[in-house]
Amino acid sequence: METVFDKTAPVRRLPQEPWEKGIGPGIVDKKIMGPNDSNFMLMGIAQMGPGVKSPPHRHRYAQIFYFLEGHGQVLLGDDPPIEVGPGDAVRMVRGETHTVVNPGPGPLTLLEVRVLRKDQTAWD
């Protein structure tokens, strides 16, 4: 019998929930708060396998990564790579191109928060 997880419950047991496909190959995530829960914020946990690099991308909203496990690099625009590890937080402003790299050897896990601008009403 398959376990069904209530993604709308106020308390979620994330360690028991399955990972879902993330932004690119080798990246998985679990949404804590999605677009159906809030009209201004999204939150989730993402995990990247060793040797994985997220595709360079940008958003119309601000984004914050708080690193929980592993060591990696964040590339912001054309700036040199920023080394990151547990306890580090990186913020990306609206429209800032960013990439996350996990050189390994283990997983890189982060808490992700996305926040809409006051005048913005849709996620993309």
N, C-alpha and C positions, 0 to 999 in steps of 0.2 A: 504494500500500500504506500503510495507516494504522500510525503508530508507536504501540506500546503501552508505557506507562510503568509500571514496577513501583513501586507506592506503598508496598511493604513493604521495599524495598531500604534498607540502612543509609546509602547515599549517593544523593542525588537531585539531578538537574540541573534545578532549578526554572525557570531561564530557558527551557528547552526544553519544559516541560510546559504544557498548555493551562490557561487560567483556567476556573473553574467558577462557576456561579451562586451569589451570596452572599446575605446576609440580606434584601436589598431590591433594587429596580430600580436599575441603574447601579453595583452593587457586585458584584465578583467576588473569588474567593479561590483559594488553593492550600493544601491541608492538608499540613503537614510531618509532624505526628504526630497521628493520629486515635484514636478510641476503641478501635480494634483493636490499637493499639500500646502503650497505657498505661492503667492503671486509675486514674490520678490527675491526668494532665495532657494537654491538647490544645495544639497549636501550629500556626499557619498565617500566611500572608501574605494581606492583603486590600488591594484597590485600589478607590478610589471615583473615578468620573468627575467632571468639573467640574459644579458646580451640584447635586450629589447630597447628600441628607441621609438618614442611616439612620433607620429608625423608632425612636421611643423604646422601650426595652425594658430588662429586667433579668434576672438569672440567679440560680440558687441556689448559685453558685460565684463565686470571685474571678476577676478578669480584668485583664490588663495589656496596654496598647497601647504599642508603641515605634514612633515615626514615622520613616520612612525617606526619604520624598520628599513634596514639596508643603507647602502651608500650609492649615490649617483651624481648626476650633473643636470643642471637646468640651463638651457640656452635661451636668452631673452634677446630678440632682435639680432643684431650683428655683434653684440657684446661677447667677450670671452666666456667660456663655460663657468658656471658657479657650482662648486662642490657642495653637496647637501647630504645630510644624514639625520638620524633620529633627533627630534627637537628643533630642527630648522623649519622656518616658515618662509615661503616665497610668495610675493603678490605680483599679479599681472594686471596692469591697467587695461581698460577697454581698448581693443584693437592692437594690443601688443603681441607680436608673433612669439610663440614659445614652443619648446621641445623639451622632453624629459628623457634622459638616457640612463639605463641601468647597465653598467659594465659588468655586474656580477661580483662575486660568485653566487650570491643568494638573491631572493626577491627584494624588490623595492616597494614599500607600502606607504601610501599617503592618504591623508584626509583631504578632501577637496570641497571647497565652498565656492559657490557662484552667486553673485549678487547683482541684481538688475539696477540700473540707474533709475532715479525717481521718475523721469519722463519716458521710460521704456516699459512696454506692457507685454512683450512677447519674447520667448526664448528662441535662439537660433544657433 
